[in-house]
Amino acid sequence: MLRTNIRDWDVEQLWRTYVQLSEAEAAFRIHKSELSLRPIWHQREDRVQAHILVCFLAYVLWKTLEQWQSRAGLGNSPRTILDELARIQSTDVVLPLAEDPRRKLRIRCVVRPDQTQALLLDRLGLRLPERLRPPPSISDR
């Protein structure tokens, strides 16, 4: 039941506006809790605008992940997906080159996901690479 002092709106318009309000409030909660974006006191207008842009992009990515998760039949809580997938790790194996020991070969390896992570990746249509190739500038170091 909604109560309002606006008399010239129909029930449907009132309900849509209320839903938009609750979605806006949810967006601010996501910014504070899930994305850990707190208000920052900027001194310059360009920095304020940049901060707003970053917050907006983070929220768009969050909602995109939520919709992607929902379409995959995995609910609608991106935090659980992010927490689960955050446990997937990668490591760099660094080996000296035989012809020049000062140069090193760096190979980035991805740890195999456990059963839960593999199921999530499969449902989301993602595939982890067997090995990540670093840019040439990194392997020359």
N, CA, C and O atoms as CSV, one atom per row, in Angstrom:
chain,resi,resn,atom,element,x,y,z
A,1,MET,N,N,0.834,-1.161,0.000
A,1,MET,CA,C,0.000,0.000,0.000
A,1,MET,C,C,0.886,1.232,0.000
A,1,MET,O,O,1.792,1.355,0.825
A,2,LEU,N,N,0.629,2.130,-0.911
A,2,LEU,CA,C,1.355,3.392,-0.984
A,2,LEU,C,C,0.427,4.538,-0.610
A,2,LEU,O,O,-0.767,4.543,-0.911
A,3,ARG,N,N,1.027,5.493,0.050
A,3,ARG,CA,C,0.280,6.671,0.430
A,3,ARG,C,C,0.989,7.890,-0.124
A,3,ARG,O,O,2.212,7.984,-0.023
A,4,THR,N,N,0.259,8.820,-0.702
A,4,THR,CA,C,0.874,9.992,-1.298
A,4,THR,C,C,-0.034,11.203,-1.186
A,4,THR,O,O,-1.238,11.092,-0.958
A,5,ASN,N,N,0.582,12.355,-1.352
A,5,ASN,CA,C,-0.201,13.590,-1.392
A,5,ASN,C,C,-0.385,14.069,-2.839
A,5,ASN,O,O,-0.997,15.112,-3.073
A,6,ILE,N,N,0.141,13.312,-3.804
A,6,ILE,CA,C,-0.004,13.659,-5.219
A,6,ILE,C,C,-1.329,13.086,-5.713
A,6,ILE,O,O,-1.542,11.874,-5.687
A,7,ARG,N,N,-2.201,13.959,-6.155
A,7,ARG,CA,C,-3.553,13.518,-6.528
A,7,ARG,C,C,-3.750,13.365,-8.044
A,7,ARG,O,O,-4.694,12.705,-8.480
A,8,ASP,N,N,-2.862,13.972,-8.848
A,8,ASP,CA,C,-3.098,13.947,-10.289
A,8,ASP,C,C,-2.361,12.815,-11.015
A,8,ASP,O,O,-2.347,12.800,-12.246
A,9,TRP,N,N,-1.747,11.866,-10.293
A,9,TRP,CA,C,-1.092,10.719,-10.917
A,9,TRP,C,C,-2.016,9.517,-10.837
A,9,TRP,O,O,-2.773,9.359,-9.880
A,10,ASP,N,N,-1.941,8.670,-11.860
A,10,ASP,CA,C,-2.696,7.424,-11.768
A,10,ASP,C,C,-1.881,6.413,-10.949
A,10,ASP,O,O,-0.712,6.650,-10.643
A,11,VAL,N,N,-2.493,5.316,-10.610
A,11,VAL,CA,C,-1.867,4.306,-9.742
A,11,VAL,C,C,-0.598,3.740,-10.373
A,11,VAL,O,O,0.405,3.544,-9.687
A,12,GLU,N,N,-0.641,3.479,-11.678
A,12,GLU,CA,C,0.507,2.900,-12.369
A,12,GLU,C,C,1.705,3.846,-12.355
A,12,GLU,O,O,2.829,3.414,-12.097
A,13,GLN,N,N,1.479,5.121,-12.626
A,13,GLN,CA,C,2.550,6.112,-12.624
A,13,GLN,C,C,3.146,6.258,-11.226
A,13,GLN,O,O,4.363,6.368,-11.075
A,14,LEU,N,N,2.310,6.259,-10.233
A,14,LEU,CA,C,2.764,6.343,-8.848
A,14,LEU,C,C,3.630,5.127,-8.499
A,14,LEU,O,O,4.687,5.271,-7.884
A,15,TRP,N,N,3.184,3.947,-8.887
A,15,TRP,CA,C,3.926,2.721,-8.579
A,15,TRP,C,C,5.279,2.720,-9.285
A,15,TRP,O,O,6.284,2.362,-8.670
A,16,ARG,N,N,5.334,3.114,-10.568
A,16,ARG,CA,C,6.603,3.161,-11.310
A,16,ARG,C,C,7.581,4.118,-10.634
A,16,ARG,O,O,8.768,3.815,-10.514
A,17,THR,N,N,7.094,5.250,-10.200
A,17,THR,CA,C,7.945,6.236,-9.539
A,17,THR,C,C,8.472,5.682,-8.218
A,17,THR,O,O,9.636,5.892,-7.879
A,18,TYR,N,N,7.630,4.985,-7.478
A,18,TYR,CA,C,8.058,4.387,-6.212
A,18,TYR,C,C,9.131,3.326,-6.457
A,18,TYR,O,O,10.112,3.256,-5.717
A,19,VAL,N,N,8.952,2.506,-7.483
A,19,VAL,CA,C,9.945,1.475,-7.808
A,19,VAL,C,C,11.265,2.131,-8.188
A,19,VAL,O,O,12.324,1.653,-7.782
A,20,GLN,N,N,11.227,3.221,-8.961
A,20,GLN,CA,C,12.449,3.937,-9.316
A,20,GLN,C,C,13.145,4.480,-8.078
A,20,GLN,O,O,14.372,4.447,-7.985
A,21,LEU,N,N,12.372,4.975,-7.136
A,21,LEU,CA,C,12.950,5.473,-5.899
A,21,LEU,C,C,13.649,4.348,-5.142
A,21,LEU,O,O,14.765,4.531,-4.655
A,22,SER,N,N,13.010,3.198,-5.041
A,22,SER,CA,C,13.635,2.084,-4.317
A,22,SER,C,C,14.881,1.589,-5.047
A,22,SER,O,O,15.844,1.171,-4.403
A,23,GLU,N,N,14.878,1.630,-6.393
A,23,GLU,CA,C,16.066,1.227,-7.152
A,23,GLU,C,C,17.206,2.226,-6.942
A,23,GLU,O,O,18.365,1.825,-6.836
A,24,ALA,N,N,16.888,3.513,-6.881
A,24,ALA,CA,C,17.920,4.526,-6.622
A,24,ALA,C,C,18.514,4.343,-5.226
A,24,ALA,O,O,19.728,4.451,-5.052
A,25,GLU,N,N,17.674,4.070,-4.240
A,25,GLU,CA,C,18.170,3.831,-2.884
A,25,GLU,C,C,19.050,2.590,-2.849
A,25,GLU,O,O,20.075,2.576,-2.166
A,26,ALA,N,N,18.661,1.545,-3.579
A,26,ALA,CA,C,19.468,0.319,-3.644
A,26,ALA,C,C,20.822,0.606,-4.280
A,26,ALA,O,O,21.839,0.054,-3.860
A,27,ALA,N,N,20.836,1.470,-5.293
A,27,ALA,CA,C,22.100,1.825,-5.952
A,27,ALA,C,C,23.050,2.494,-4.959
A,27,ALA,O,O,24.243,2.192,-4.949
A,28,PHE,N,N,22.539,3.394,-4.128
A,28,PHE,CA,C,23.393,4.040,-3.132
A,28,PHE,C,C,23.882,3.028,-2.099
A,28,PHE,O,O,25.028,3.104,-1.655
A,29,ARG,N,N,23.024,2.077,-1.711
A,29,ARG,CA,C,23.463,1.042,-0.769
A,29,ARG,C,C,24.574,0.202,-1.385
A,29,ARG,O,O,25.548,-0.130,-0.710
A,30,ILE,N,N,24.432,-0.147,-2.675
A,30,ILE,CA,C,25.465,-0.940,-3.356
A,30,ILE,C,C,26.776,-0.155,-3.394
A,30,ILE,O,O,27.846,-0.720,-3.171
A,31,HIS,N,N,26.690,1.150,-3.677
A,31,HIS,CA,C,27.904,1.957,-3.709
A,31,HIS,C,C,28.625,1.918,-2.367
A,31,HIS,O,O,29.849,1.790,-2.317
A,32,LYS,N,N,27.871,2.026,-1.293
A,32,LYS,CA,C,28.486,2.079,0.027
A,32,LYS,C,C,28.955,0.710,0.503
A,32,LYS,O,O,30.079,0.579,0.987
A,33,SER,N,N,28.108,-0.317,0.373
A,33,SER,CA,C,28.451,-1.608,0.960
A,33,SER,C,C,29.249,-2.500,0.018
A,33,SER,O,O,30.361,-2.908,0.352
A,34,GLU,N,N,28.708,-2.805,-1.135
A,34,GLU,CA,C,29.332,-3.781,-2.023
A,34,GLU,C,C,30.550,-3.223,-2.750
A,34,GLU,O,O,31.561,-3.914,-2.878
A,35,LEU,N,N,30.469,-1.998,-3.221
A,35,LEU,CA,C,31.558,-1.414,-4.002
A,35,LEU,C,C,32.515,-0.589,-3.146
A,35,LEU,O,O,33.566,-0.162,-3.623
A,36,SER,N,N,32.155,-0.367,-1.894
A,36,SER,CA,C,32.978,0.407,-0.951
A,36,SER,C,C,33.337,1.787,-1.501
A,36,SER,O,O,34.452,2.267,-1.298
A,37,LEU,N,N,32.406,2.417,-2.189
A,37,LEU,CA,C,32.610,3.780,-2.696
A,37,LEU,C,C,31.915,4.745,-1.748
A,37,LEU,O,O,30.686,4.796,-1.694
A,38,ARG,N,N,32.672,5.478,-1.034
A,38,ARG,CA,C,32.138,6.440,-0.079
A,38,ARG,C,C,32.267,7.846,-0.653
A,38,ARG,O,O,33.088,8.093,-1.537
A,39,PRO,N,N,31.456,8.759,-0.147
A,39,PRO,CA,C,31.615,10.142,-0.623
A,39,PRO,C,C,33.023,10.648,-0.325
A,39,PRO,O,O,33.562,10.439,0.762
A,40,ILE,N,N,33.594,11.310,-1.302
A,40,ILE,CA,C,34.928,11.875,-1.156
A,40,ILE,C,C,34.795,13.371,-1.393
A,40,ILE,O,O,34.121,13.801,-2.329
A,41,TRP,N,N,35.434,14.157,-0.548
A,41,TRP,CA,C,35.326,15.607,-0.655
A,41,TRP,C,C,36.391,16.112,-1.611
A,41,TRP,O,O,37.565,16.211,-1.254
A,42,HIS,N,N,35.977,16.427,-2.818
A,42,HIS,CA,C,36.887,16.949,-3.833
A,42,HIS,C,C,36.849,18.468,-3.810
A,42,HIS,O,O,35.840,19.078,-3.456
A,43,GLN,N,N,37.955,19.058,-4.190
A,43,GLN,CA,C,38.053,20.513,-4.208
A,43,GLN,C,C,37.808,21.095,-5.598
A,43,GLN,O,O,37.529,22.286,-5.737
A,44,ARG,N,N,37.913,20.253,-6.625
A,44,ARG,CA,C,37.770,20.762,-7.985
A,44,ARG,C,C,36.604,20.057,-8.683
A,44,ARG,O,O,36.335,18.878,-8.451
A,45,GLU,N,N,35.929,20.811,-9.537
A,45,GLU,CA,C,34.748,20.275,-10.229
A,45,GLU,C,C,35.097,19.088,-11.124
A,45,GLU,O,O,34.322,18.135,-11.197
A,46,ASP,N,N,36.251,19.121,-11.812
A,46,ASP,CA,C,36.610,18.018,-12.699
A,46,ASP,C,C,36.820,16.722,-11.914
A,46,ASP,O,O,36.527,15.640,-12.421
A,47,ARG,N,N,37.322,16.822,-10.687
A,47,ARG,CA,C,37.503,15.636,-9.857
A,47,ARG,C,C,36.167,15.107,-9.339
A,47,ARG,O,O,35.979,13.897,-9.216
A,48,VAL,N,N,35.261,15.998,-9.041
A,48,VAL,CA,C,33.915,15.588,-8.637
A,48,VAL,C,C,33.265,14.816,-9.780
A,48,VAL,O,O,32.686,13.750,-9.571
A,49,GLN,N,N,33.367,15.364,-10.990
A,49,GLN,CA,C,32.780,14.695,-12.144
A,49,GLN,C,C,33.443,13.352,-12.413
A,49,GLN,O,O,32.767,12.389,-12.772
A,50,ALA,N,N,34.760,13.279,-12.243
A,50,ALA,CA,C,35.472,12.013,-12.436
A,50,ALA,C,C,35.007,10.979,-11.408
A,50,ALA,O,O,34.811,9.811,-11.744
A,51,HIS,N,N,34.833,11.408,-10.165
A,51,HIS,CA,C,34.375,10.494,-9.116
A,51,HIS,C,C,32.964,9.978,-9.424
A,51,HIS,O,O,32.675,8.795,-9.241
A,52,ILE,N,N,32.103,10.864,-9.885
A,52,ILE,CA,C,30.744,10.458,-10.250
A,52,ILE,C,C,30.795,9.449,-11.394
A,52,ILE,O,O,30.059,8.462,-11.383
A,53,LEU,N,N,31.657,9.689,-12.378
A,53,LEU,CA,C,31.792,8.760,-13.501
A,53,LEU,C,C,32.251,7.380,-13.033
A,53,LEU,O,O,31.703,6.364,-13.461
A,54,VAL,N,N,33.252,7.343,-12.159
A,54,VAL,CA,C,33.745,6.066,-11.648
A,54,VAL,C,C,32.640,5.337,-10.884
A,54,VAL,O,O,32.463,4.131,-11.051
A,55,CYS,N,N,31.909,6.051,-10.060
A,55,CYS,CA,C,30.800,5.448,-9.308
A,55,CYS,C,C,29.736,4.902,-10.255
A,55,CYS,O,O,29.223,3.799,-10.062
A,56,PHE,N,N,29.414,5.679,-11.270
A,56,PHE,CA,C,28.402,5.249,-12.237
A,56,PHE,C,C,28.866,4.005,-12.984
A,56,PHE,O,O,28.097,3.056,-13.135
A,57,LEU,N,N,30.109,3.994,-13.452
A,57,LEU,CA,C,30.620,2.825,-14.173
A,57,LEU,C,C,30.653,1.583,-13.282
A,57,LEU,O,O,30.332,0.484,-13.735
A,58,ALA,N,N,31.037,1.755,-12.031
A,58,ALA,CA,C,31.052,0.626,-11.100
A,58,ALA,C,C,29.644,0.078,-10.913
A,58,ALA,O,O,29.440,-1.135,-10.879
A,59,TYR,N,N,28.688,0.972,-10.794
A,59,TYR,CA,C,27.299,0.534,-10.623
A,59,TYR,C,C,26.790,-0.175,-11.876
A,59,TYR,O,O,26.102,-1.191,-11.776
A,60,VAL,N,N,27.120,0.351,-13.050
A,60,VAL,CA,C,26.697,-0.298,-14.297
A,60,VAL,C,C,27.294,-1.700,-14.404
A,60,VAL,O,O,26.602,-2.642,-14.792
A,61,LEU,N,N,28.568,-1.840,-14.063
A,61,LEU,CA,C,29.191,-3.164,-14.099
A,61,LEU,C,C,28.523,-4.109,-13.102
A,61,LEU,O,O,28.307,-5.284,-13.400
A,62,TRP,N,N,28.200,-3.596,-11.929
A,62,TRP,CA,C,27.528,-4.392,-10.905
A,62,TRP,C,C,26.178,-4.899,-11.420
A,62,TRP,O,O,25.861,-6.083,-11.300
A,63,LYS,N,N,25.385,-3.982,-11.997
A,63,LYS,CA,C,24.059,-4.365,-12.507
A,63,LYS,C,C,24.179,-5.318,-13.703
A,63,LYS,O,O,23.342,-6.204,-13.870
A,64,THR,N,N,25.205,-5.143,-14.528
A,64,THR,CA,C,25.425,-6.048,-15.652
A,64,THR,C,C,25.733,-7.445,-15.139
A,64,THR,O,O,25.184,-8.424,-15.644
A,65,LEU,N,N,26.594,-7.548,-14.154
A,65,LEU,CA,C,26.906,-8.850,-13.563
A,65,LEU,C,C,25.655,-9.466,-12.937
A,65,LEU,O,O,25.436,-10.673,-13.040
A,66,GLU,N,N,24.847,-8.649,-12.297
A,66,GLU,CA,C,23.599,-9.130,-11.689
A,66,GLU,C,C,22.666,-9.713,-12.755
A,66,GLU,O,O,22.095,-10.786,-12.559
A,67,GLN,N,N,22.512,-9.017,-13.870
A,67,GLN,CA,C,21.651,-9.517,-14.950
A,67,GLN,C,C,22.238,-10.761,-15.595
A,67,GLN,O,O,21.505,-11.698,-15.911
A,68,TRP,N,N,23.533,-10.781,-15.792
A,68,TRP,CA,C,24.222,-11.939,-16.369
A,68,TRP,C,C,24.021,-13.154,-15.466
A,68,TRP,O,O,23.736,-14.252,-15.944
A,69,GLN,N,N,24.171,-12.951,-14.174
A,69,GLN,CA,C,23.990,-14.010,-13.186
A,69,GLN,C,C,22.550,-14.503,-13.197
A,69,GLN,O,O,22.304,-15.707,-13.134
A,70,SER,N,N,21.611,-13.590,-13.274
A,70,SER,CA,C,20.194,-13.958,-13.277
A,70,SER,C,C,19.838,-14.770,-14.514
A,70,SER,O,O,19.123,-15.768,-14.419
A,71,ARG,N,N,20.337,-14.344,-15.685
A,71,ARG,CA,C,20.063,-15.092,-16.928
A,71,ARG,C,C,20.663,-16.484,-16.896
A,71,ARG,O,O,20.142,-17.399,-17.534
A,72,ALA,N,N,21.766,-16.657,-16.153
A,72,ALA,CA,C,22.412,-17.965,-16.038
A,72,ALA,C,C,21.727,-18.836,-14.989
A,72,ALA,O,O,22.137,-19.974,-14.762
A,73,GLY,N,N,20.680,-18.301,-14.347
A,73,GLY,CA,C,19.961,-19.069,-13.328
A,73,GLY,C,C,20.721,-19.199,-12.024
A,73,GLY,O,O,20.570,-20.190,-11.310
A,74,LEU,N,N,21.546,-18.196,-11.706
A,74,LEU,CA,C,22.380,-18.258,-10.507
A,74,LEU,C,C,21.964,-17.247,-9.445
A,74,LEU,O,O,22.767,-16.879,-8.587
A,75,GLY,N,N,20.725,-16.803,-9.498
A,75,GLY,CA,C,20.244,-15.833,-8.525
A,75,GLY,C,C,20.564,-14.418,-8.960
A,75,GLY,O,O,20.768,-14.154,-10.145
A,76,ASN,N,N,20.606,-13.509,-7.998
A,76,ASN,CA,C,20.890,-12.113,-8.347
A,76,ASN,C,C,21.738,-11.428,-7.281
A,76,ASN,O,O,21.455,-10.297,-6.888
A,77,SER,N,N,22.765,-12.107,-6.820
A,77,SER,CA,C,23.665,-11.534,-5.828
A,77,SER,C,C,25.095,-11.581,-6.355
A,77,SER,O,O,25.811,-12.552,-6.112
A,78,PRO,N,N,25.519,-10.542,-7.075
A,78,PRO,CA,C,26.868,-10.545,-7.636
A,78,PRO,C,C,27.967,-10.733,-6.595
A,78,PRO,O,O,29.034,-11.257,-6.917
A,79,ARG,N,N,27.729,-10.318,-5.362
A,79,ARG,CA,C,28.753,-10.466,-4.333
A,79,ARG,C,C,29.156,-11.931,-4.172
A,79,ARG,O,O,30.342,-12.223,-4.020
A,80,THR,N,N,28.196,-12.858,-4.203
A,80,THR,CA,C,28.545,-14.274,-4.035
A,80,THR,C,C,29.403,-14.764,-5.198
A,80,THR,O,O,30.344,-15.531,-4.998
A,81,ILE,N,N,29.078,-14.321,-6.411
A,81,ILE,CA,C,29.872,-14.708,-7.587
A,81,ILE,C,C,31.287,-14.148,-7.455
A,81,ILE,O,O,32.262,-14.874,-7.655
A,82,LEU,N,N,31.405,-12.870,-7.122
A,82,LEU,CA,C,32.719,-12.247,-7.006
A,82,LEU,C,C,33.551,-12.898,-5.905
A,82,LEU,O,O,34.749,-13.115,-6.083
A,83,ASP,N,N,32.929,-13.209,-4.775
A,83,ASP,CA,C,33.660,-13.848,-3.679
A,83,ASP,C,C,34.168,-15.221,-4.092
A,83,ASP,O,O,35.298,-15.594,-3.775
A,84,GLU,N,N,33.339,-15.966,-4.793
A,84,GLU,CA,C,33.728,-17.316,-5.221
A,84,GLU,C,C,34.847,-17.254,-6.260
A,84,GLU,O,O,35.835,-17.982,-6.159
A,85,LEU,N,N,34.690,-16.395,-7.242
A,85,LEU,CA,C,35.689,-16.323,-8.308
A,85,LEU,C,C,36.975,-15.630,-7.854
A,85,LEU,O,O,38.024,-15.818,-8.470
A,86,ALA,N,N,36.909,-14.836,-6.787
A,86,ALA,CA,C,38.111,-14.174,-6.270
A,86,ALA,C,C,39.103,-15.189,-5.710
A,86,ALA,O,O,40.290,-14.892,-5.573
A,87,ARG,N,N,38.621,-16.375,-5.392
A,87,ARG,CA,C,39.516,-17.402,-4.857
A,87,ARG,C,C,40.361,-18.063,-5.950
A,87,ARG,O,O,41.311,-18.782,-5.641
A,88,ILE,N,N,40.026,-17.828,-7.221
A,88,ILE,CA,C,40.843,-18.361,-8.311
A,88,ILE,C,C,42.110,-17.522,-8.383
A,88,ILE,O,O,42.049,-16.297,-8.483
A,89,GLN,N,N,43.237,-18.178,-8.332
A,89,GLN,CA,C,44.500,-17.451,-8.266
A,89,GLN,C,C,45.354,-17.726,-9.496
A,89,GLN,O,O,45.156,-18.707,-10.213
A,90,SER,N,N,46.292,-16.845,-9.710
A,90,SER,CA,C,47.297,-17.061,-10.745
A,90,SER,C,C,48.659,-16.867,-10.100
A,90,SER,O,O,48.783,-16.204,-9.069
A,91,THR,N,N,49.659,-17.440,-10.704
A,91,THR,CA,C,51.010,-17.298,-10.187
A,91,THR,C,C,51.968,-17.135,-11.354
A,91,THR,O,O,51.709,-17.618,-12.457
A,92,ASP,N,N,53.059,-16.463,-11.109
A,92,ASP,CA,C,54.093,-16.300,-12.124
A,92,ASP,C,C,55.232,-17.264,-11.823
A,92,ASP,O,O,55.744,-17.313,-10.705
A,93,VAL,N,N,55.617,-18.024,-12.833
A,93,VAL,CA,C,56.793,-18.877,-12.745
A,93,VAL,C,C,57.890,-18.122,-13.483
A,93,VAL,O,O,57.741,-17.808,-14.663
A,94,VAL,N,N,58.996,-17.829,-12.792
A,94,VAL,CA,C,60.084,-17.059,-13.372
A,94,VAL,C,C,61.316,-17.954,-13.459
A,94,VAL,O,O,61.787,-18.492,-12.456
A,95,LEU,N,N,61.832,-18.102,-14.693
A,95,LEU,CA,C,62.988,-18.968,-14.944
A,95,LEU,C,C,64.078,-18.162,-15.654
A,95,LEU,O,O,63.776,-17.369,-16.546
A,96,PRO,N,N,65.334,-18.356,-15.269
A,96,PRO,CA,C,66.411,-17.687,-16.005
A,96,PRO,C,C,66.589,-18.358,-17.364
A,96,PRO,O,O,66.425,-19.573,-17.484
A,97,LEU,N,N,66.921,-17.576,-18.382
A,97,LEU,CA,C,67.150,-18.131,-19.707
A,97,LEU,C,C,68.549,-18.734,-19.769
A,97,LEU,O,O,69.505,-18.153,-19.256
A,98,ALA,N,N,68.665,-19.910,-20.404
A,98,ALA,CA,C,69.952,-20.607,-20.466
A,98,ALA,C,C,71.006,-19.783,-21.194
A,98,ALA,O,O,72.159,-19.743,-20.764
A,99,GLU,N,N,70.630,-19.119,-22.297
A,99,GLU,CA,C,71.619,-18.377,-23.075
A,99,GLU,C,C,72.029,-17.056,-22.434
A,99,GLU,O,O,73.095,-16.525,-22.746
A,100,ASP,N,N,71.198,-16.519,-21.544
A,100,ASP,CA,C,71.520,-15.260,-20.875
A,100,ASP,C,C,70.847,-15.252,-19.501
A,100,ASP,O,O,69.690,-14.847,-19.388
A,101,PRO,N,N,71.550,-15.691,-18.459
A,101,PRO,CA,C,70.942,-15.796,-17.119
A,101,PRO,C,C,70.424,-14.473,-16.557
A,101,PRO,O,O,69.628,-14.472,-15.618
A,102,ARG,N,N,70.872,-13.333,-17.129
A,102,ARG,CA,C,70.362,-12.042,-16.656
A,102,ARG,C,C,68.924,-11.821,-17.091
A,102,ARG,O,O,68.177,-11.091,-16.440
A,103,ARG,N,N,68.535,-12.454,-18.195
A,103,ARG,CA,C,67.152,-12.352,-18.683
A,103,ARG,C,C,66.340,-13.499,-18.099
A,103,ARG,O,O,66.860,-14.583,-17.833
A,104,LYS,N,N,65.072,-13.239,-17.910
A,104,LYS,CA,C,64.206,-14.247,-17.284
A,104,LYS,C,C,62.977,-14.480,-18.152
A,104,LYS,O,O,62.484,-13.579,-18.829
A,105,LEU,N,N,62.512,-15.695,-18.109
A,105,LEU,CA,C,61.261,-16.055,-18.766
A,105,LEU,C,C,60.188,-16.078,-17.686
A,105,LEU,O,O,60.327,-16.777,-16.682
A,106,ARG,N,N,59.132,-15.324,-17.891
A,106,ARG,CA,C,58.043,-15.238,-16.914
A,106,ARG,C,C,56.797,-15.858,-17.542
A,106,ARG,O,O,56.334,-15.413,-18.592
A,107,ILE,N,N,56.259,-16.889,-16.888
A,107,ILE,CA,C,55.054,-17.560,-17.379
A,107,ILE,C,C,53.991,-17.446,-16.292
A,107,ILE,O,O,54.208,-17.865,-15.154
A,108,ARG,N,N,52.852,-16.882,-16.647
A,108,ARG,CA,C,51.757,-16.742,-15.696
A,108,ARG,C,C,50.845,-17.956,-15.834
A,108,ARG,O,O,50.347,-18.239,-16.924
A,109,CYS,N,N,50.628,-18.667,-14.743
A,109,CYS,CA,C,49.783,-19.857,-14.735
A,109,CYS,C,C,48.550,-19.590,-13.881
A,109,CYS,O,O,48.630,-18.922,-12.850
A,110,VAL,N,N,47.408,-20.117,-14.319
A,110,VAL,CA,C,46.160,-19.963,-13.585
A,110,VAL,C,C,45.861,-21.276,-12.878
A,110,VAL,O,O,45.893,-22.345,-13.488
A,111,VAL,N,N,45.570,-21.183,-11.582
A,111,VAL,CA,C,45.235,-22.369,-10.800
A,111,VAL,C,C,43.889,-22.908,-11.294
A,111,VAL,O,O,42.979,-22.138,-11.603
A,112,ARG,N,N,43.775,-24.218,-11.363
A,112,ARG,CA,C,42.515,-24.814,-11.808
A,112,ARG,C,C,41.415,-24.507,-10.802
A,112,ARG,O,O,41.626,-24.615,-9.594
A,113,PRO,N,N,40.248,-24.125,-11.296
A,113,PRO,CA,C,39.146,-23.826,-10.377
A,113,PRO,C,C,38.634,-25.104,-9.709
A,113,PRO,O,O,38.698,-26.191,-10.281
A,114,ASP,N,N,38.128,-24.946,-8.489
A,114,ASP,CA,C,37.523,-26.097,-7.832
A,114,ASP,C,C,36.161,-26.385,-8.474
A,114,ASP,O,O,35.762,-25.698,-9.414
A,115,GLN,N,N,35.459,-27.382,-7.976
A,115,GLN,CA,C,34.206,-27.816,-8.598
A,115,GLN,C,C,33.149,-26.703,-8.609
A,115,GLN,O,O,32.472,-26.509,-9.619
A,116,THR,N,N,33.005,-25.984,-7.515
A,116,THR,CA,C,32.028,-24.893,-7.449
A,116,THR,C,C,32.377,-23.783,-8.428
A,116,THR,O,O,31.511,-23.284,-9.147
A,117,GLN,N,N,33.637,-23.403,-8.454
A,117,GLN,CA,C,34.080,-22.356,-9.368
A,117,GLN,C,C,33.907,-22.796,-10.819
A,117,GLN,O,O,33.479,-22.003,-11.659
A,118,ALA,N,N,34.236,-24.050,-11.120
A,118,ALA,CA,C,34.085,-24.566,-12.489
A,118,ALA,C,C,32.625,-24.533,-12.914
A,118,ALA,O,O,32.317,-24.211,-14.062
A,119,LEU,N,N,31.725,-24.864,-11.995
A,119,LEU,CA,C,30.296,-24.824,-12.306
A,119,LEU,C,C,29.840,-23.394,-12.584
A,119,LEU,O,O,29.104,-23.148,-13.540
A,120,LEU,N,N,30.277,-22.456,-11.751
A,120,LEU,CA,C,29.938,-21.046,-11.966
A,120,LEU,C,C,30.445,-20.557,-13.319
A,120,LEU,O,O,29.705,-19.930,-14.078
A,121,LEU,N,N,31.697,-20.845,-13.612
A,121,LEU,CA,C,32.274,-20.420,-14.887
A,121,LEU,C,C,31.502,-21.010,-16.059
A,121,LEU,O,O,31.239,-20.329,-17.050
A,122,ASP,N,N,31.144,-22.280,-15.936
A,122,ASP,CA,C,30.392,-22.938,-17.004
A,122,ASP,C,C,29.025,-22.291,-17.197
A,122,ASP,O,O,28.624,-22.009,-18.326
A,123,ARG,N,N,28.311,-22.054,-16.100
A,123,ARG,CA,C,26.971,-21.446,-16.185
A,123,ARG,C,C,27.019,-20.028,-16.735
A,123,ARG,O,O,26.081,-19.578,-17.393
A,124,LEU,N,N,28.129,-19.315,-16.461
A,124,LEU,CA,C,28.282,-17.953,-16.970
A,124,LEU,C,C,28.859,-17.933,-18.388
A,124,LEU,O,O,28.949,-16.878,-19.017
A,125,GLY,N,N,29.248,-19.117,-18.883
A,125,GLY,CA,C,29.800,-19.191,-20.240
A,125,GLY,C,C,31.227,-18.681,-20.333
A,125,GLY,O,O,31.640,-18.184,-21.381
A,126,LEU,N,N,31.990,-18.797,-19.244
A,126,LEU,CA,C,33.369,-18.322,-19.219
A,126,LEU,C,C,34.333,-19.498,-19.223
A,126,LEU,O,O,34.014,-20.583,-18.737
A,127,ARG,N,N,35.503,-19.270,-19.773
A,127,ARG,CA,C,36.542,-20.295,-19.778
A,127,ARG,C,C,37.852,-19.632,-19.382
A,127,ARG,O,O,38.248,-18.628,-19.975
A,128,LEU,N,N,38.516,-20.183,-18.395
A,128,LEU,CA,C,39.809,-19.647,-17.974
A,128,LEU,C,C,40.886,-20.123,-18.934
A,128,LEU,O,O,40.843,-21.256,-19.413
A,129,PRO,N,N,41.848,-19.259,-19.214
A,129,PRO,CA,C,42.956,-19.712,-20.068
A,129,PRO,C,C,43.843,-20.681,-19.291
A,129,PRO,O,O,43.952,-20.600,-18.067
A,130,GLU,N,N,44.469,-21.591,-20.018
A,130,GLU,CA,C,45.412,-22.518,-19.369
A,130,GLU,C,C,46.616,-21.736,-18.846
A,130,GLU,O,O,47.126,-21.992,-17.755
A,131,ARG,N,N,47.052,-20.773,-19.662
A,131,ARG,CA,C,48.215,-19.980,-19.287
A,131,ARG,C,C,48.040,-18.587,-19.864
A,131,ARG,O,O,47.646,-18.429,-21.020
A,132,LEU,N,N,48.331,-17.597,-19.068
A,132,LEU,CA,C,48.269,-16.210,-19.536
A,132,LEU,C,C,49.643,-15.809,-20.049
A,132,LEU,O,O,50.658,-16.087,-19.411
A,133,ARG,N,N,49.669,-15.170,-21.177
A,133,ARG,CA,C,50.944,-14.716,-21.731
A,133,ARG,C,C,51.157,-13.251,-21.364
A,133,ARG,O,O,50.336,-12.397,-21.697
A,134,PRO,N,N,52.260,-12.964,-20.678
A,134,PRO,CA,C,52.520,-11.566,-20.343
A,134,PRO,C,C,52.993,-10.812,-21.582
A,134,PRO,O,O,53.439,-11.428,-22.550
A,135,PRO,N,N,52.899,-9.506,-21.561
A,135,PRO,CA,C,53.439,-8.719,-22.681
A,135,PRO,C,C,54.933,-8.950,-22.826
A,135,PRO,O,O,55.592,-9.264,-21.835
A,136,PRO,N,N,55.494,-8.809,-24.016
A,136,PRO,CA,C,56.933,-9.056,-24.219
A,136,PRO,C,C,57.822,-8.241,-23.301
A,136,PRO,O,O,58.876,-8.732,-22.899
A,137,SER,N,N,57.453,-7.033,-22.954
A,137,SER,CA,C,58.291,-6.200,-22.101
A,137,SER,C,C,58.486,-6.812,-20.721
A,137,SER,O,O,59.526,-6.602,-20.097
A,138,ILE,N,N,57.520,-7.554,-20.243
A,138,ILE,CA,C,57.636,-8.177,-18.915
A,138,ILE,C,C,58.583,-9.361,-18.962
A,138,ILE,O,O,59.394,-9.533,-18.052
A,139,SER,N,N,58.501,-10.181,-20.002
A,139,SER,CA,C,59.338,-11.382,-20.065
A,139,SER,C,C,60.796,-11.039,-20.319
A,139,SER,O,O,61.662,-11.888,-20.110
A,140,ASP,N,N,61.103,-9.806,-20.768
A,140,ASP,CA,C,62.486,-9.413,-21.012
A,140,ASP,C,C,63.203,-9.024,-19.737
A,140,ASP,O,O,64.427,-8.902,-19.747
A,141,ARG,N,N,62.506,-8.829,-18.662
A,141,ARG,CA,C,63.126,-8.345,-17.414
A,141,ARG,C,C,63.854,-9.452,-16.695
A,141,ARG,O,O,64.431,-9.222,-15.632
